[in-house]
Amino acid sequence: MQEMAGEYGIFKPRFLPGDKNCILCGLCYRICEELVGVSAINAQNRGVSRDVDTPYGELSEDCIACGACALVCPTKSILERKNIYPLSCVDIKEMEEEFLCGTVDNDLGVNREMFAGKSNIEGQDGGMVTAILQQGIEAELLDAAVVAQKNKSCGANAALVDETESILQAKGTKYVRVSVIAPLLDALNQGKRRIAVVGTPCQIRVVRKLQRQGYFNDKFPDAEIVLIGLFCFESFDYELLRNQIRELFGIDLDSAEKMQIARGKFIVTVEGKEYSCRVRELEKVVRAGCGFCNDLVSRLADISIGSIGSPDGYSTVIVRSGRGERLLEAAVFSRSEINRDEIVKLAAMKKKNADKNFAGIVAGLPDRFETERKESSQPPVVCSNLGILS
C-alpha cells in the first residue's frame, strides 16, 4: 500500500493523531456492541452518507459513559459527540474540580463530609434519599425530582415526581439500570428548574457530561440540577433476575416488598419473609456494561448515598458540593459513624474489575481483528493510539 501511495504522490496520512474527524474505522461501535454489550451507537447509512451515531441522532438512553469507545478511537472524534457521553479519567478529574468542592479523597472522591444517617422514614436502610427529596420539596428547595419507580415489566422506570406521596411510593432500591434523560428533559420543558436527579454512577456521569457540554445551560440557563448518586456495584437484567429468583426460591420478584444487597448477600422480602443468596450466585444476570464501570460511590454526584460502611438501619452519606450540602440541611435525621475501610475495600474491588476488562480491550482486540481479517480477506483495522484508563 505504501508503494502504491508513493506512485500516486501521497506521502503523509490524511488523518493525524489528535484529529477530531471520524474516519469510520468502526472500532467504537464494535467495542460498544461486542465487548461492553450496550450497543449505544452503530454505523448507519451507506456510501458518502455513512456515519456513526445513536438511533435517530438523539441523546442516547443506553450509553453508560464507560469511555470504552474513547479508549479505542484513533482520532478522538468520539469525545466531540454531543449525544453520547464517553469519559476519560482526565474528564472525570476536571468535572470534579468544576462541579464539586471539598477534601480530595483518592479512594472515595471529593467530599465535604462523610457520615451514616438515619431518617424517620421507613425505607431502604436509613431512608435518607426519600427524606432529602421530601424535605427538599416541602421546603421549596426543589420543584421536582427524577427517581426510579417500580415497574413489573422491567423492574423500574425513571419518573418525574413533584409531591410527597409520589416520593414515598418510589422509595427502595431497584437494582436495575434506567435512563433519567427523558423525565429530566420533561421537567425542564414543563418549566421546573430546581430538579434533583437520583441515579446510579453511570446515570450521574451522563447528566454531568451534559452539564459540562453546556446542554442544559444553552436551553435552560436558569436550571439548577442537583445529583444524588447511589452506591452501585452492579445492576441486573430484571427479566433474567426474576427467572433466577424464581428458580432459587420459588417466589415472584414482582411481589417483593423490598430488595437489598448487604454484606455480599442479595436479600428479597416477600410477605414479610426474607429470602437470600450470595450475590455471586447472580453473576449471570448482571447487566452488560457493568463490568466496565469503576465507580462504586457515584464520585460525580452532589450527594452520594448507599448502605456500605454504615450500621444496620443507616445509610452512608457523602456530601460532595455546596449545592448538596444546602439540600441536606433541610432533611431531618440522626447521625452515626461510618466504616470507611469497608467502603474503600469494595470500591477498590470494583475498580480492579473494570481495569481488568479495559486491559483486555487493549491486549485482545488487535489479535481478534487480525484473525477476522484473515478469515474475511478484508484490510486490517488499525488503531494507533490505544491507552488504558487509570
DOKELUM-403769 format. One record per residue (C-alpha): x, y, z; residue in three letters. Coordinates in pm, whole numbers, plus 50000, padded with zeros to 5 digits. Example, Ala and Ser with C-alpha at 12.3 -4.5 7.8 and 13.67 -1.06 7.14 Angstrom:
512304955050780ALA/513674989450714SER/
END
This chain:
500005000050000MET/502865023750077GLN/504405017149732GLU/501075024449566MET/500665056049775ALA/504115067449658GLY/503175061849294GLU/500195085049340TYR/502175111449528GLY/500675105149872ILE/503385108950135PHE/501525117450455LYS/498305104750617PRO/495125124050567ARG/494195119550934PHE/496675125751213LEU/496625115351581PRO/494545140851767GLY/492395148551462ASP/488765152051563LYS/487285139051238ASN/485715104351239CYS/487425080950990ILE/484665054351010LEU/487025027351134CYS/484195010951328GLY/486175004451645LEU/483855024851869CYS/480605007351787TYR/482214972951773ARG/483614978152122ILE/480244990852246CYS/478304961852099GLU/480644931952111GLU/482594937452433LEU/480724962352650VAL/477404948252530GLY/475464980952537VAL/475124989952164SER/474605026952227ALA/476005036151884ILE/476325019751546ASN/477095025951181ALA/474275038850964GLN/473625048550602ASN/475845039550307ARG/478405054450073GLY/479285090950131VAL/476405093650379SER/477795066650606ARG/478385077750965ASP/478345065751326VAL/475575077651551ASP/472875069451806THR/469385059451689PRO/467875089851512TYR/470805110651633GLY/469065116951966GLU/470545117652316LEU/471455081752396SER/469455064352667GLU/471785034452655ASP/475275049652686CYS/476735043353033ILE/479665067652997ALA/482205039653043CYS/484675055352799GLY/485505022952612ALA/484755038952276CYS/487045068352356ALA/489755043852455LEU/489965028952105VAL/489035058951888CYS/492155066951679PRO/491175103351622THR/489325110251950LYS/486385123351746SER/484105102851970ILE/484805127252255LEU/483255155252050GLU/479865138152023ARG/477005156152198LYS/474585126952220ASN/476805100852388ILE/478905105552698TYR/482315088552692PRO/484525099852977LEU/488235095753033SER/489945097453371CYS/491055132853278VAL/487435142753210ASP/486325129353546ILE/489045148253732LYS/488185180553552GLU/484485176553632MET/485265170153998GLU/487145203254001GLU/484355221453816GLU/481245208853997PHE/482415196654338LEU/484125212754635CYS/485705196654939GLY/488565174755053THR/490045152154788VAL/489935115654892ASP/491795094154639ASN/489665063754719ASP/486195078954758LEU/486375111654565GLY/485805147954663VAL/483845152254986ASN/482855178455239ARG/481785152855500GLU/481015115655531MET/478675100455789PHE/475915074955846ALA/472425089555850GLY/469005076755957LYS/465735094755894SER/462335087756048ASN/461135073555713ILE/460875035955696GLU/462585026955372GLY/465835013655231GLN/468355013755515ASP/468185048755667GLY/465695062655416GLY/468005091955351MET/467235096754981VAL/463505097955048THR/463985121955340ALA/466175145655138ILE/463715146854848LEU/460655150155069GLN/462065178455275GLN/463515194754963GLY/460065196154802ILE/458325207855121GLU/460945234855188ALA/460625246154822GLU/464285239454756LEU/463185215754478LEU/460475218054216ASP/460675181254125ALA/462845150054133ALA/463695122453888VAL/463515088754065VAL/463175051753982ALA/459685037754027GLN/458895000854045LYS/457704986053718ASN/456624949653693LYS/457604945753327SER/461174958753351CYS/461854962153722GLY/461845000153725ALA/461475030953512ASN/462615066653565ALA/459785090153656ALA/459275126553742LEU/457735133454083VAL/456855166854238ASP/454915158854553GLU/455485139454874THR/453195109854810GLU/454915100754484SER/458315103254650ILE/457245079154923LEU/455915054754663GLN/459295054354489ALA/461325045754799LYS/463565014854794GLY/466435003854570THR/465534986954238LYS/468974973654124TYR/468174978553756VAL/469545004053511ARG/467185030953379VAL/467685062653177SER/466965095353357VAL/467235117653049ILE/463605117352929ALA/461965126953263PRO/464685152853329LEU/464005169852996LEU/460265167153058ASP/460725185453387ALA/462745213253226LEU/460275216952939ASN/457445219653194GLN/459175249753346GLY/460605232253651LYS/464085244953725ARG/465215231654064ARG/465435194553999ILE/467065165854186ALA/468165135453984VAL/468615102654172VAL/470705076853990GLY/473485051353986THR/477065061553894PRO/476525056653519CYS/473395078353522GLN/475145105253725ILE/478055105753477ARG/475645110353187VAL/473935140853338VAL/477255155453448ARG/478675151853095LYS/475645170152952LEU/476125197553210GLN/479765201053116ARG/478885203352748GLN/476535232052829GLY/473505212752705TYR/471215224852984PHE/472675260053005ASN/472065266152635ASP/468375257152657LYS/467575262853025PHE/470085288153161PRO/468325291553497ASP/468185254053568ALA/469595241653900GLU/470155204053885ILE/471395185754193VAL/472615149954156LEU/472015123654425ILE/474165093554340GLY/473565058554469LEU/476295033954557PHE/476255006554295CYS/478504976554243PHE/476404962353957GLU/472844962053827SER/470734933453695PHE/468704924353389ASP/465304923453555TYR/463754895753345GLU/466764873053398LEU/466854882053767LEU/463174874153807ARG/463694839753648ASN/466744832953865GLN/464924842354186ILE/462014820354087ARG/464394791054037GLU/466214797154365LEU/463304804354597PHE/460094797054409GLY/458834832654458ILE/457754860054219ASP/460074890054230LEU/457224912654118ASP/455574907554456SER/458704916654656ALA/458224942854922GLU/461944950254940LYS/465194941054768MET/468554947454929GLN/472224938854885ILE/474084937555217ALA/477394921655311ARG/477644901154995GLY/474054888555007LYS/471074896154782PHE/468004897455008ILE/464364896954893VAL/461434902355127THR/458044887855025VAL/455044888055260GLU/457344896255549GLY/459664866755486LYS/463294871355381GLU/464994850455114TYR/468714854555044SER/471584841754832CYS/475174851654772ARG/475464879854518VAL/477974859454319ARG/475204834154250GLU/473564860954035LEU/476584869153818GLU/474884855353504LYS/472064880853530VAL/474274911853570VAL/473604938553306ARG/476044941553018ALA/478464970153069GLY/478584969353449CYS/481994952753434GLY/483424984053269PHE/482305008153542CYS/484935015953805ASN/482805039254020ASP/481145024154327LEU/480285056154512VAL/478985079954241SER/482025102554256ARG/480465129754038LEU/477255133954242ALA/476505163054474ASP/475495137854741ILE/476305100554734SER/474245075854936ILE/474495038354999GLY/474365011555264SER/478015000655253ILE/480035011055557GLY/477105021855775SER/475425004456072PRO/472224984556017ASP/469305007855960GLY/471545036455846TYR/472695050055510SER/476225061255429THR/476155097455310VAL/478975115255126ILE/478395152455069VAL/480455164954775ARG/479335200454694SER/477825231954842GLY/474635225554648ARG/474365190854800GLY/475115204755145GLU/472305230455120ARG/469805203955016LEU/470855181255301LEU/470315208955556GLU/466555207055503ALA/466355170055596ALA/465795157255950VAL/467935127456051PHE/470265113256312SER/473975106756258ARG/476435078956329SER/479955069056229GLU/480815050255909ILE/483365022955841ASN/485415039655569ARG/487645009355519ASP/484654987955424GLU/483675012455150ILE/487235015855023VAL/487644978155004LYS/484604973454781LEU/485415004454576ALA/488894990454507ALA/487394957054405MET/485084973454152LYS/487914994454009LYS/490114963753979LYS/487414945353785ASN/486964974553547ALA/490704978753495ASP/490944941953408LYS/488224945053144ASN/489774976252994PHE/493164959252985ALA/491514931152791GLY/490414955852525ILE/493914969052474VAL/495564934952478ALA/493004914352292GLY/491384934652019LEU/494244936951769PRO/494664899151769ASP/490954893251727ARG/490644917851443PHE/493674902151274GLU/492034867951290THR/488824881751142GLU/490814899550870ARG/492464867150760LYS/489144849150754GLU/487354876250555SER/490294888050339SER/489494923950435GLN/492084951350503PRO/493284952350864PRO/491754976151114VAL/494474998051261VAL/494205016951588CYS/497425035351662SER/496945052851995ASN/495375028752240LEU/495835036452607GLY/494245022852921ILE/492195043053168LEU/493785045353509SER/
END
